[in-house]
């Protein structure tokens, strides 16, 4: 293989791995322009690998913290820290060679050469966002001391939830903004700092939707992202949320959190509509997640089974494709797109 052909082949491996790890993120990231798509896709896969380490019950908690630090060092200097990935693979060996987690870690070494093809500025941006993401994972492990409901702990206040959503998603909105402003001339009139703040709100809104959707699952992992202070105000404790029948009593807090999520996503929608029409790839890549999130919030707000761990709240594949089709049909009309967003927003009962 010639040197000229190598980067293209590595990028093909990158997107193949992305597709195997997350089909939904593949649909969103594969549409991006080729001069920013690989950077964002690689950053996502690195973050997903770190998240695998952070969440794996197969790795003792203290070891997870060590592995996260080792992974951060590997991203900074893969040659010097070549043993990090093999150590992680060994730690996850009980889950079997066919698991998505193990596959991701095994293939990272094969795609890391894509990182070497990026400019120094892009490498810095990727390292910066990964530092924030992994620091958020470390804080998560420190706040939540166990991996099941017997060691259930909660965030203290709403400010802690805001900080959490920044560290795991809001920072990605800023990273995304800096990337498109650096590489796409159509964004020359954007203020990277100002729009970066809007991008942070966008990312936080998406994570708020994830937090509310996954309440029952996270509780059984020992993690209550619903702030303790908010629960105390309505006479509940984090452990009470393990009982599905307290949903009625929980609804005032749920409504408050839904309103916070909507406020963030509204900023995300303004951000999306500010994207120049000729940058249709980037607008779609922003539009689809926000439409999926707002529709999910609508389902969360009316669910009678939100706290039932047997029920999973998610969009059907047909609904995903329907939202994509609507956005395609109305793409050149911001009023039509915004009207559709508004209809989905009105379905969120809070």
LUMSE-789688 format. One record per atom (N, C-alpha, C): residue in three letters; x, z, y negated. Coordinates in steps of 0.05 Angstrom, whole numbers, padded with zeros to 5 digits, always signed. Layout:
ALAXZY/...
//
This chain:
UNK+00017+00000+00024/UNK+00000+00000+00000/UNK+00018+00000-00025/UNK+00012-00018-00044/UNK+00027-00019-00068/UNK+00021+00004-00086/UNK+00039+00010-00105/UNK+00035+00031-00124/UNK+00010+00025-00141/UNK+00005+00000-00147/UNK-00018-00008-00164/UNK-00044-00003-00149/UNK-00044-00007-00123/UNK-00068-00003-00107/UNK-00074+00026-00101/UNK-00052+00042-00101/UNK-00055+00070-00093/UNK-00076+00086-00109/UNK-00074+00085-00136/UNK-00094+00101-00151/UNK-00123+00093-00144/UNK-00129+00067-00140/UNK-00156+00059-00133/UNK-00164+00070-00106/UNK-00146+00069-00087/UNK-00152+00080-00060/UNK-00157+00110-00062/UNK-00141+00124-00078/UNK-00145+00153-00081/UNK-00172+00159-00094/UNK-00179+00143-00113/UNK-00205+00147-00126/UNK-00228+00142-00106/UNK-00225+00123-00088/UNK-00245+00118-00068/UNK-00248+00142-00049/UNK-00225+00154-00042/UNK-00226+00179-00026/UNK-00240+00201-00041/UNK-00234+00202-00067/UNK-00246+00223-00084/UNK-00277+00221-00084/UNK-00288+00198-00088/UNK-00317+00195-00089/UNK-00329+00197-00061/UNK-00314+00189-00040/UNK-00324+00193-00013/UNK-00327+00222-00006/UNK-00307+00238-00015/UNK-00308+00267-00010/UNK-00331+00279-00027/UNK-00334+00271-00051/UNK-00356+00281-00068/UNK-00383+00275-00055/UNK-00386+00252-00044/UNK-00412+00245-00031/UNK-00417+00262-00007/UNK-00396+00268+00008/UNK-00400+00285+00032/UNK-00405+00314+00025/UNK-00395+00323+00002/UNK-00399+00351-00006/UNK-00426+00355-00020/UNK-00433+00337-00037/UNK-00458+00340-00052/UNK-00469+00313-00060/UNK-00490+00304-00046/UNK-00502+00278-00052/UNK-00514+00278-00080/UNK-00526+00301-00089/UNK-00539+00301-00115/UNK-00518+00298-00137/UNK-00495+00313-00135/UNK-00475+00310-00155/UNK-00461+00282-00154/UNK-00460+00271-00130/UNK-00449+00244-00127/UNK-00466+00224-00143/UNK-00492+00226-00141/UNK-00510+00208-00156/UNK-00505+00210-00186/UNK-00501+00235-00195/UNK-00497+00240-00224/UNK-00469+00231-00233/UNK-00448+00237-00218/UNK-00421+00232-00227/UNK-00412+00204-00222/UNK-00422+00192-00201/UNK-00413+00165-00194/UNK-00421+00144-00215/UNK-00441+00151-00231/UNK-00451+00132-00251/UNK-00434+00133-00276/UNK-00417+00153-00279/UNK-00401+00156-00303/UNK-00381+00132-00307/UNK-00374+00126-00331/UNK-00354+00105-00336/UNK-00328+00111-00321/UNK-00314+00091-00313/UNK-00290+00095-00296/UNK-00266+00109-00310/UNK-00267+00110-00337/UNK-00244+00124-00350/UNK-00249+00154-00354/UNK-00272+00164-00346/UNK-00277+00193-00346/UNK-00288+00203-00320/UNK-00300+00185-00304/UNK-00312+00194-00279/UNK-00294+00208-00260/UNK-00270+00197-00254/UNK-00252+00211-00235/UNK-00243+00238-00244/UNK-00238+00241-00270/UNK-00230+00268-00281/UNK-00252+00289-00276/UNK-00277+00281-00282/UNK-00299+00300-00279/UNK-00305+00305-00250/UNK-00304+00284-00233/UNK-00309+00288-00205/UNK-00288+00306-00192/UNK-00262+00302-00199/UNK-00241+00319-00188/UNK-00244+00348-00197/UNK-00251+00352-00222/UNK-00255+00379-00232/UNK-00278+00392-00217/UNK-00299+00377-00211/UNK-00321+00388-00196/UNK-00312+00396-00168/UNK-00298+00379-00154/UNK-00289+00385-00127/UNK-00270+00409-00127/UNK-00252+00411-00146/UNK-00235+00434-00148/UNK-00251+00460-00152/UNK-00271+00458-00169/UNK-00288+00482-00175/UNK-00304+00489-00150/UNK-00314+00469-00136/UNK-00329+00474-00111/UNK-00312+00487-00090/UNK-00287+00479-00088/UNK-00268+00491-00069/UNK-00264+00520-00076/UNK-00260+00526-00102/UNK-00256+00554-00111/UNK-00281+00570-00105/UNK-00304+00559-00109/UNK-00329+00573-00104/UNK-00332+00579-00074/UNK-00323+00561-00057/UNK-00323+00566-00028/UNK-00307+00590-00021/UNK-00284+00593-00034/UNK-00267+00616-00029/UNK-00281+00642-00039/UNK-00293+00640-00063/UNK-00306+00663-00075/UNK-00329+00673-00059/UNK-00344+00655-00047/UNK-00369+00662-00033/UNK-00367+00667-00003/UNK-00344+00660+00009/UNK-00343+00661+00038/UNK-00342+00690+00049/UNK-00361+00698+00065/UNK-00360+00725+00077/UNK-00339+00727+00098/UNK-00327+00704+00107/UNK-00307+00705+00127/UNK-00280+00715+00116/UNK-00278+00715+00089/UNK-00253+00724+00077/UNK-00258+00752+00064/UNK-00242+00772+00071/UNK-00246+00798+00058/UNK-00245+00796+00028/UNK-00260+00813+00015/UNK-00263+00812-00014/UNK-00236+00812-00029/UNK-00218+00830-00021/UNK-00192+00832-00034/UNK-00176+00806-00030/UNK-00179+00794-00006/UNK-00165+00769-00001/UNK-00176+00746-00017/UNK-00202+00747-00022/UNK-00214+00726-00038/UNK-00202+00726-00066/UNK-00198+00749-00077/UNK-00186+00751-00104/UNK-00158+00739-00103/UNK-00143+00745-00082/UNK-00116+00734-00080/UNK-00116+00704-00076/UNK-00135+00695-00059/UNK-00136+00666-00055/UNK-00145+00651-00080/UNK-00163+00663-00096/UNK-00171+00650-00121/UNK-00147+00647-00140/UNK-00131+00668-00141/UNK-00107+00666-00158/UNK-00088+00645-00147/UNK-00085+00645-00121/UNK-00067+00625-00108/UNK-00077+00596-00113/UNK-00104+00593-00111/UNK-00115+00566-00116/UNK-00110+00558-00145/UNK-00113+00576-00164/UNK-00108+00570-00192/UNK-00078+00561-00196/UNK-00060+00574-00182/UNK-00032+00567-00183/UNK-00027+00540-00170/UNK-00042+00534-00149/UNK-00039+00508-00136/UNK-00048+00485-00155/UNK-00070+00489-00169/UNK-00079+00469-00188/UNK-00057+00465-00209/UNK-00044+00486-00218/UNK-00024+00484-00238/UNK+00001+00470-00228/UNK+00009+00475-00203/UNK+00033+00463-00192/UNK+00030+00460-00162/UNK+00017+00438-00152/UNK+00012+00435-00124/UNK+00037+00434-00107/UNK+00059+00423-00117/UNK+00084+00421-00101/UNK+00095+00449-00096/UNK+00096+00465-00116/UNK+00108+00491-00114/UNK+00090+00510-00097/UNK+00064+00505-00097/UNK+00046+00523-00083/UNK+00032+00509-00060/UNK+00047+00493-00045/UNK+00036+00476-00024/UNK+00023+00491-00002/UNK+00031+00516+00003/UNK+00021+00532+00025/UNK-00007+00543+00020/UNK-00016+00542-00005/UNK-00042+00554-00012/UNK-00065+00543+00004/UNK-00066+00516+00006/UNK-00089+00504+00020/UNK-00088+00510+00050/UNK-00065+00509+00062/UNK-00063+00516+00090/UNK-00072+00544+00096/UNK-00065+00563+00078/UNK-00073+00591+00080/UNK-00104+00593+00079/UNK-00116+00578+00060/UNK-00145+00578+00057/UNK-00158+00566+00082/UNK-00147+00544+00092/UNK-00159+00532+00116/UNK-00158+00551+00139/UNK-00136+00566+00142/UNK-00134+00585+00163/UNK-00154+00608+00160/UNK-00159+00616+00136/UNK-00178+00637+00131/UNK-00207+00629+00138/UNK-00213+00603+00135/UNK-00239+00593+00141/UNK-00242+00581+00169/UNK-00221+00583+00185/UNK-00221+00570+00212/UNK-00244+00579+00229/UNK-00255+00604+00228/UNK-00277+00611+00245/UNK-00302+00594+00241/UNK-00305+00581+00218/UNK-00330+00566+00213/UNK-00329+00539+00227/UNK-00306+00531+00238/UNK-00305+00506+00252/UNK-00296+00483+00235/UNK-00283+00463+00248/UNK-00271+00440+00233/UNK-00292+00422+00220/UNK-00317+00424+00229/UNK-00337+00405+00218/UNK-00353+00416+00194/UNK-00347+00441+00186/UNK-00362+00452+00164/UNK-00355+00438+00138/UNK-00374+00435+00119/UNK-00368+00423+00093/UNK-00346+00438+00078/UNK-00346+00464+00081/UNK-00326+00480+00066/UNK-00298+00473+00076/UNK-00294+00473+00102/UNK-00268+00467+00113/UNK-00260+00438+00108/UNK-00279+00420+00110/UNK-00273+00392+00104/UNK-00263+00389+00076/UNK-00277+00402+00057/UNK-00269+00400+00029/UNK-00240+00410+00025/UNK-00233+00433+00036/UNK-00206+00444+00033/UNK-00185+00426+00047/UNK-00192+00415+00070/UNK-00173+00398+00084/UNK-00167+00372+00069/UNK-00186+00363+00054/UNK-00183+00337+00041/UNK-00173+00339+00012/UNK-00172+00363+00001/UNK-00163+00365-00026/UNK-00134+00355-00030/UNK-00117+00361-00010/UNK-00089+00351-00012/UNK-00089+00321-00013/UNK-00107+00308+00001/UNK-00107+00279+00001/UNK-00116+00266-00024/UNK-00131+00281-00041/UNK-00141+00268-00066/UNK-00127+00279-00091/UNK-00110+00299-00087/UNK-00098+00311-00111/UNK-00080+00292-00126/UNK-00072+00270-00113/UNK-00055+00251-00126/UNK-00070+00237-00149/UNK-00097+00237-00147/UNK-00112+00226-00170/UNK-00106+00242-00195/UNK-00103+00268-00192/UNK-00096+00285-00215/UNK-00071+00276-00229/UNK-00051+00267-00213/UNK-00026+00259-00225/UNK-00028+00233-00241/UNK-00050+00218-00237/UNK-00054+00193-00252/UNK-00067+00198-00280/UNK-00076+00223-00284/UNK-00089+00229-00309/UNK-00069+00234-00331/UNK-00077+00231-00356/UNK-00059+00238-00379/UNK-00054+00268-00379/UNK-00033+00275-00394/UNK-00027+00304-00397/UNK-00050+00319-00410/UNK-00064+00305-00429/UNK-00086+00318-00443/UNK-00109+00323-00423/UNK-00115+00304-00406/UNK-00136+00308-00386/UNK-00129+00329-00366/UNK-00104+00329-00357/UNK-00095+00350-00339/UNK-00099+00377-00351/UNK-00092+00380-00377/UNK-00096+00405-00391/UNK-00125+00413-00391/UNK-00143+00394-00398/UNK-00172+00400-00399/UNK-00182+00409-00372/UNK-00173+00397-00351/UNK-00183+00404-00324/UNK-00172+00432-00317/UNK-00147+00437-00323/UNK-00136+00464-00317/UNK-00151+00486-00333/UNK-00157+00479-00358/UNK-00170+00499-00376/UNK-00197+00506-00365/UNK-00214+00486-00358/UNK-00241+00492-00348/UNK-00240+00506-00322/UNK-00221+00499-00305/UNK-00218+00513-00279/UNK-00209+00542-00282/UNK-00192+00547-00302/UNK-00185+00575-00308/UNK-00209+00591-00315/UNK-00226+00580-00332/UNK-00250+00595-00340/UNK-00269+00599-00316/UNK-00273+00577-00300/UNK-00290+00579-00277/UNK-00281+00600-00257/UNK-00255+00599-00251/UNK-00244+00618-00231/UNK-00244+00646-00241/UNK-00239+00649-00267/UNK-00241+00676-00279/UNK-00269+00687-00277/UNK-00289+00669-00280/UNK-00317+00678-00276/UNK-00322+00686-00248/UNK-00310+00672-00229/UNK-00314+00679-00201/UNK-00301+00706-00195/UNK-00278+00711-00207/UNK-00264+00737-00203/UNK-00282+00760-00214/UNK-00293+00755-00238/UNK-00311+00775-00250/UNK-00335+00780-00233/UNK-00346+00759-00221/UNK-00369+00761-00203/UNK-00363+00779-00179/UNK-00339+00775-00168/UNK-00331+00792-00145/UNK-00327+00821-00153/UNK-00319+00825-00178/UNK-00314+00853-00187/UNK-00341+00867-00194/UNK-00360+00852-00205/UNK-00386+00863-00212/UNK-00402+00870-00188/UNK-00402+00851-00168/UNK-00418+00855-00144/UNK-00400+00863-00120/UNK-00400+00888-00113/UNK-00381+00898-00093/UNK-00385+00891-00064/UNK-00409+00880-00057/UNK-00415+00875-00029/UNK-00426+00847-00025/UNK-00433+00841+00000/UNK-00443+00815+00008/UNK-00471+00815+00020/UNK-00484+00838+00018/UNK-00512+00840+00028/UNK-00528+00860+00011/UNK-00553+00862+00017/UNK-00571+00878-00001/UNK-00565+00908+00001/UNK-00549+00917+00021/UNK-00542+00945+00022/UNK-00523+00953-00001/UNK-00509+00933-00011/UNK-00490+00938-00034/UNK-00500+00925-00059/UNK-00526+00923-00062/UNK-00538+00909-00084/UNK-00530+00921-00111/UNK-00521+00903-00129/UNK-00514+00912-00156/UNK-00526+00891-00176/UNK-00529+00899-00201/UNK-00541+00882-00221/UNK-00524+00879-00246/UNK-00527+00857-00260/UNK-00516+00855-00286/UNK-00529+00875-00304/UNK-00515+00884-00325/UNK-00526+00905-00342/UNK-00547+00895-00362/UNK-00539+00876-00379/UNK-00558+00866-00399/UNK-00558+00836-00401/UNK-00576+00826-00419/UNK-00579+00797-00422/UNK-00552+00785-00431/UNK-00537+00799-00447/UNK-00511+00788-00456/UNK-00492+00783-00433/UNK-00494+00800-00412/UNK-00478+00795-00388/UNK-00487+00770-00373/UNK-00513+00766-00372/UNK-00523+00741-00359/UNK-00514+00717-00375/UNK-00515+00719-00402/UNK-00506+00696-00419/UNK-00476+00691-00414/UNK-00460+00712-00411/UNK-00432+00709-00406/UNK-00427+00696-00379/UNK-00443+00705-00359/UNK-00440+00694-00332/UNK-00447+00664-00332/UNK-00469+00656-00345/UNK-00476+00628-00345/UNK-00456+00611-00360/UNK-00443+00623-00380/UNK-00422+00608-00394/UNK-00398+00603-00375/UNK-00390+00624-00360/UNK-00366+00622-00344/UNK-00369+00604-00320/UNK-00394+00599-00311/UNK-00398+00582-00287/UNK-00410+00555-00293/UNK-00420+00551-00318/UNK-00433+00525-00324/UNK-00430+00518-00354/UNK-00433+00537-00372/UNK-00431+00530-00400/UNK-00404+00518-00407/UNK-00383+00529-00396/UNK-00356+00519-00402/UNK-00353+00490-00393/UNK-00368+00482-00372/UNK-00367+00454-00363/UNK-00380+00436-00383/UNK-00400+00445-00397/UNK-00412+00429-00419/UNK-00392+00423-00441/UNK-00376+00443-00447/UNK-00355+00439-00468/UNK-00334+00419-00457/UNK-00325+00423-00432/UNK-00305+00405-00420/UNK-00316+00377-00420/UNK-00340+00373-00412/UNK-00353+00347-00411/UNK-00352+00334-00439/UNK-00359+00349-00459/UNK-00359+00339-00487/UNK-00332+00331-00496/UNK-00311+00347-00490/UNK-00284+00340-00499/UNK-00275+00315-00485/UNK-00283+00311-00459/UNK-00275+00287-00444/UNK-00287+00262-00456/UNK-00313+00263-00462/UNK-00326+00238-00472/UNK-00317+00232-00500/UNK-00312+00252-00516/UNK-00303+00247-00544/UNK-00274+00236-00543/UNK-00258+00244-00524/UNK-00230+00235-00523/UNK-00228+00206-00512/UNK-00247+00197-00496/UNK-00244+00172-00481/UNK-00264+00150-00489/UNK-00286+00157-00501/UNK-00307+00138-00506/UNK-00310+00133-00536/UNK-00302+00110-00547/UNK-00302+00104-00575/UNK-00330+00108-00588/UNK-00351+00104-00572/UNK-00378+00106-00583/UNK-00384+00134-00593/UNK-00368+00154-00585/UNK-00373+00181-00593/UNK-00355+00189-00617/UNK-00344+00169-00630/UNK-00325+00175-00652/UNK-00337+00191-00675/UNK-00364+00189-00678/UNK-00377+00203-00700/UNK-00386+00231-00691/UNK-00382+00238-00666/UNK-00389+00265-00657/UNK-00368+00285-00667/UNK-00377+00309-00673/UNK-00359+00331-00678/UNK-00354+00345-00651/UNK-00330+00342-00639/UNK-00326+00353-00612/UNK-00331+00383-00611/UNK-00325+00398-00632/UNK-00329+00427-00631/UNK-00359+00434-00633/UNK-00372+00421-00652/UNK-00401+00426-00655/UNK-00417+00418-00631/UNK-00411+00393-00621/UNK-00426+00384-00598/UNK-00417+00399-00573/UNK-00392+00409-00573/UNK-00384+00425-00550/UNK-00401+00450-00548/UNK-00409+00462-00570/UNK-00426+00485-00570/UNK-00454+00478-00558/UNK-00464+00454-00566/UNK-00489+00445-00554/UNK-00486+00440-00524/UNK-00463+00429-00516/UNK-00457+00425-00488/UNK-00457+00451-00473/UNK-00447+00472-00485/UNK-00447+00498-00472/UNK-00475+00507-00468/UNK-00493+00504-00488/UNK-00521+00512-00484/UNK-00534+00496-00462/UNK-00527+00470-00460/UNK-00537+00453-00439/UNK-00530+00464-00412/UNK-00504+00469-00408/UNK-00495+00480-00382/UNK-00507+00506-00375/UNK-00510+00524-00395/UNK-00522+00550-00391/UNK-00551+00547-00382/UNK-00565+00528-00394/UNK-00593+00523-00386/UNK-00596+00515-00357/UNK-00578+00497-00349/UNK-00579+00489-00321/UNK-00573+00512-00302/UNK-00555+00530-00310/UNK-00548+00553-00293/UNK-00571+00574-00293/UNK-00584+00577-00315/UNK-00607+00595-00316/UNK-00628+00586-00296/UNK-00632+00559-00294/UNK-00651+00549-00274/UNK-00643+00556-00246/UNK-00616+00553-00241/UNK-00606+00560-00214/UNK-00610+00590-00208/UNK-00604+00607-00228/UNK-00606+00636-00224/UNK-00635+00643-00217/UNK-00654+00632-00232/UNK-00682+00639-00227/UNK-00692+00627-00200/UNK-00683+00604-00194/UNK-00691+00592-00168/UNK-00681+00608-00144/UNK-00657+00619-00147/UNK-00643+00632-00124/UNK-00645+00662-00124/UNK-00664+00674-00139/UNK-00665+00703-00141/UNK-00666+00716-00113/UNK-00684+00708-00096/UNK-00688+00722-00071/UNK-00663+00719-00053/UNK-00651+00695-00053/UNK-00627+00691-00037/UNK-00603+00707-00048/UNK-00600+00708-00074/UNK-00578+00723-00085/UNK-00581+00753-00081/UNK-00605+00763-00082/UNK-00610+00792-00077/UNK-00600+00800-00049/UNK-00604+00782-00030/UNK-00595+00789-00003/UNK-00565+00784+00001/UNK-00552+00774-00019/UNK-00523+00772-00019/UNK-00511+00794-00036/UNK-00528+00813-00044/UNK-00518+00836-00060/UNK-00516+00831-00089/UNK-00528+00809-00099/UNK-00525+00801-00127/UNK-00551+00799-00141/UNK-00555+00815-00161/UNK-00579+00814-00178/UNK-00570+00805-00205/UNK-00576+00779-00211/UNK-00568+00769-00238/UNK-00590+00775-00259/UNK-00612+00786-00250/UNK-00632+00795-00269/UNK-00622+00821-00281/UNK-00618+00823-00307/UNK-00606+00846-00320/UNK-00621+00872-00314/UNK-00605+00893-00308/UNK-00616+00919-00302/UNK-00633+00929-00326/UNK-00624+00925-00350/UNK-00638+00935-00374/UNK-00667+00923-00375/UNK-00669+00898-00369/UNK-00695+00885-00370/UNK-00714+00896-00348/UNK-00703+00901-00325/UNK-00719+00912-00303/UNK-00728+00940-00309/UNK-00710+00956-00321/UNK-00717+00984-00328/UNK-00740+00985-00347/UNK-00742+00966-00365/UNK-00763+00965-00385/UNK-00791+00962-00372/UNK-00792+00951-00348/UNK-00818+00947-00335/UNK-00820+00965-00310/UNK-00802+00985-00309/UNK-00804+01004-00287/UNK-00795+00995-00260/UNK-00777+00976-00259/UNK-00767+00966-00234/UNK-00737+00971-00231/UNK-00728+00972-00207/UNK-00699+00973-00200/UNK-00692+00947-00186/UNK-00667+00940-00185/UNK-00659+00915-00171/UNK-00669+00914-00143/UNK-00668+00937-00128/UNK-00677+00937-00100/UNK-00706+00931-00097/UNK-00722+00936-00118/UNK-00751+00931-00117/UNK-00756+00901-00114/UNK-00738+00884-00124/UNK-00742+00855-00123/UNK-00739+00844-00094/UNK-00730+00861-00076/UNK-00728+00853-00048/UNK-00756+00852-00035/UNK-00776+00863-00049/UNK-00803+00864-00040/UNK-00819+00842-00054/UNK-00828+00821-00040/UNK-00842+00799-00053/UNK-00867+00807-00068/UNK-00879+00830-00060/UNK-00904+00837-00073/UNK-00901+00849-00101/UNK-00877+00852-00111/UNK-00873+00862-00138/UNK-00872+00839-00158/UNK-00878+00815-00149/UNK-00876+00792-00167/UNK-00893+00795-00192/UNK-00917+00805-00188/UNK-00935+00808-00211/UNK-00923+00827-00232/UNK-00912+00849-00223/UNK-00899+00868-00242/UNK-00874+00856-00254/UNK-00861+00838-00240/UNK-00836+00826-00249/UNK-00841+00803-00269/UNK-00865+00793-00270/UNK-00870+00769-00286/UNK-00863+00771-00315/UNK-00867+00793-00329/UNK-00858+00794-00357/UNK-00828+00789-00361/UNK-00812+00799-00343/UNK-00783+00793-00345/UNK-00778+00764-00338/UNK-00791+00754-00317/UNK-00788+00726-00310/UNK-00796+00708-00334/UNK-00817+00715-00347/UNK-00826+00698-00370/UNK-00805+00699-00393/UNK-00793+00722-00397/UNK-00772+00724-00418/UNK-00748+00707-00411/UNK-00740+00708-00385/UNK-00717+00692-00377/UNK-00723+00662-00377/UNK-00748+00655-00371/UNK-00756+00627-00372/UNK-00754+00617-00401/UNK-00762+00634-00420/UNK-00760+00625-00448/UNK-00731+00621-00457/UNK-00714+00639-00447/UNK-00685+00635-00454/UNK-00675+00609-00442/UNK-00683+00604-00417/UNK-00674+00579-00403/UNK-00684+00555-00419/UNK-00709+00555-00427/UNK-00720+00533-00442/UNK-00706+00528-00468/UNK-00699+00550-00482/UNK-00685+00547-00508/UNK-00658+00533-00504/UNK-00644+00541-00482/UNK-00618+00527-00476/UNK-00623+00498-00469/UNK-00643+00493-00452/UNK-00647+00465-00443/UNK-00657+00448-00466/UNK-00672+00459-00485/UNK-00680+00444-00509/UNK-00656+00434-00524/UNK-00636+00451-00526/UNK-00611+00442-00539/UNK-00597+00421-00522/UNK-00599+00424-00496/UNK-00588+00404-00478/UNK-00602+00377-00481/UNK-00628+00378-00486/UNK-00642+00352-00489/UNK-00635+00339-00515/UNK-00632+00355-00537/UNK-00623+00343-00562/UNK-00595+00331-00559/UNK-00578+00344-00544/UNK-00551+00334-00538/UNK-00553+00307-00524/UNK-00570+00306-00504/UNK-00574+00281-00488/UNK-00584+00259-00505/UNK-00603+00264-00523/UNK-00615+00243-00539/UNK-00595+00234-00561/UNK-00575+00251-00567/UNK-00555+00243-00587/UNK-00534+00224-00575/UNK-00534+00220-00549/UNK-00515+00202-00537/UNK-00522+00173-00543/UNK-00504+00157-00554/UNK-00510+00130-00561/UNK-00522+00114-00538/UNK-00541+00097-00543/UNK-00554+00082-00522/UNK-00535+00064-00506/UNK-00515+00054-00519/UNK-00496+00037-00504/UNK-00480+00053-00484/UNK-00480+00079-00487/UNK-00467+00096-00467/UNK-00488+00105-00446/UNK-00501+00085-00435/UNK-00524+00091-00417/UNK-00516+00107-00392/UNK-00491+00102-00383/UNK-00482+00117-00359/UNK-00481+00147-00365/UNK-00470+00154-00388/UNK-00467+00182-00394/UNK-00495+00194-00400/UNK-00512+00179-00414/UNK-00538+00190-00420/UNK-00554+00196-00394/UNK-00553+00177-00375/UNK-00566+00182-00349/UNK-00554+00207-00335/UNK-00528+00209-00336/UNK-00514+00231-00322/UNK-00522+00258-00334/UNK-00530+00258-00360/UNK-00540+00283-00372/UNK-00570+00286-00368/UNK-00584+00264-00370/UNK-00613+00264-00369/UNK-00624+00274-00342/UNK-00613+00264-00321/UNK-00623+00270-00294/UNK-00622+00300-00288/UNK-00599+00314-00292/UNK-00598+00342-00286/UNK-00618+00358-00303/UNK-00622+00351-00328/UNK-00639+00366-00345/UNK-00669+00362-00337/UNK-00676+00338-00329/UNK-00703+00333-00320/UNK-00708+00348-00293/UNK-00688+00348-00276/UNK-00692+00363-00251/UNK-00694+00393-00256/UNK-00678+00403-00275/UNK-00679+00431-00281/UNK-00706+00439-00294/UNK-00716+00423-00312/UNK-00741+00431-00326/UNK-00764+00429-00306/UNK-00763+00410-00288/UNK-00784+00409-00268/UNK-00783+00432-00248/UNK-00759+00440-00242/UNK-00755+00464-00224/UNK-00765+00489-00238/UNK-00760+00492-00264/UNK-00770+00515-00278/UNK-00801+00516-00278/UNK-00813+00493-00280/UNK-00842+00492-00278/UNK-00852+00503-00251/UNK-00838+00495-00230/UNK-00846+00505-00203/UNK-00840+00535-00201/UNK-00818+00544-00211/UNK-00811+00573-00211/UNK-00833+00589-00225/UNK-00841+00579-00248/UNK-00860+00595-00265/UNK-00887+00599-00252/UNK-00895+00581-00234/UNK-00922+00584-00222/UNK-00920+00591-00192/UNK-00897+00596-00182/UNK-00894+00602-00154/UNK-00904+00630-00148/UNK-00919+00632-00126/UNK-00928+00658-00117/UNK-00909+00670-00097/UNK-00888+00655-00090/UNK-00869+00662-00069/UNK-00841+00664-00079/UNK-00837+00667-00105/UNK-00810+00667-00116/UNK-00792+00687-00104/UNK-00802+00711-00097/UNK-00786+00732-00086/UNK-00786+00733-00055/UNK-00798+00713-00043/UNK-00799+00711-00014/UNK-00775+00695-00004/UNK-00756+00707+00011/UNK-00732+00693+00019/UNK-00737+00670+00039/UNK-00761+00670+00050/UNK-00767+00648+00069/UNK-00775+00622+00055/UNK-00780+00624+00029/UNK-00789+00601+00014/UNK-00766+00590-00004/UNK-00761+00565-00002/UNK-00741+00552-00019/UNK-00754+00534-00040/UNK-00749+00540-00065/UNK-00761+00524-00087/UNK-00742+00501-00094/UNK-00750+00477-00088/UNK-00733+00454-00095/UNK-00750+00429-00097/UNK-00739+00409-00110/UNK-00753+00384-00112/UNK-00750+00368-00086/UNK-00771+00353-00080/UNK-00770+00335-00057/UNK-00753+00310-00066/UNK-00741+00297-00046/UNK-00725+00274-00053/UNK-00742+00253-00067/UNK-00767+00250-00059/UNK-00784+00230-00072/UNK-00788+00237-00101/UNK-00790+00263-00108/UNK-00793+00271-00136/UNK-00768+00265-00152/UNK-00744+00269-00139/UNK-00719+00263-00152/UNK-00718+00233-00160/UNK-00725+00216-00141/UNK-00724+00188-00146/UNK-00746+00180-00166/UNK-00768+00194-00166/UNK-00789+00188-00186/UNK-00780+00194-00214/UNK-00766+00216-00218/UNK-00755+00223-00244/UNK-00734+00203-00253/UNK-00718+00194-00234/UNK-00698+00174-00241/UNK-00711+00148-00249/UNK-00732+00141-00235/UNK-00746+00116-00241/UNK-00759+00117-00269/UNK-00771+00140-00275/UNK-00784+00143-00302/UNK-00763+00141-00324/UNK-00740+00153-00320/UNK-00719+00152-00340/UNK-00708+00124-00343/UNK-00707+00109-00321/UNK-00698+00082-00323/UNK-00718+00065-00339/UNK-00744+00068-00333/UNK-00764+00052-00346/UNK-00766+00057-00376/UNK-00762+00082-00384/UNK-00765+00090-00412/UNK-00739+00092-00427/UNK-00717+00083-00415/UNK-00691+00090-00426/UNK-00687+00082-00455/UNK-00697+00059-00464/UNK-00692+00050-00491/UNK-00711+00061-00511/UNK-00728+00079-00503/UNK-00747+00092-00522/UNK-00743+00122-00522/UNK-00729+00132-00542/UNK-00726+00161-00544/UNK-00753+00176-00546/UNK-00772+00165-00561/UNK-00798+00179-00563/UNK-00812+00181-00535/UNK-00810+00160-00519/UNK-00823+00161-00492/UNK-00808+00181-00475/UNK-00782+00181-00476/UNK-00766+00200-00460/UNK-00772+00228-00468/UNK-00773+00233-00494/UNK-00777+00260-00504/UNK-00806+00269-00498/UNK-00825+00251-00499/UNK-00852+00257-00491/UNK-00854+00266-00462/UNK-00839+00252-00445/UNK-00838+00259-00417/UNK-00825+00287-00413/UNK-00803+00292-00426/UNK-00791+00318-00425/UNK-00811+00339-00435/UNK-00826+00333-00456/UNK-00845+00352-00466/UNK-00867+00358-00446/UNK-00876+00338-00431/UNK-00896+00343-00411/UNK-00886+00362-00389/UNK-00862+00357-00380/UNK-00850+00374-00360/UNK-00846+00402-00371/UNK-00839+00404-00396/UNK-00834+00430-00409/UNK-00860+00446-00410/UNK-00882+00433-00417/UNK-00908+00447-00419/UNK-00917+00458-00392/UNK-00907+00447-00370/UNK-00914+00457-00344/UNK-00900+00483-00337/UNK-00881+00491-00354/UNK-00867+00517-00350/UNK-00884+00539-00362/UNK-00896+00555-00346/UNK-00915+00576-00355/UNK-00900+00601-00361/UNK-00898+00608-00387/UNK-00884+00633-00394/UNK-00896+00645-00419/
//
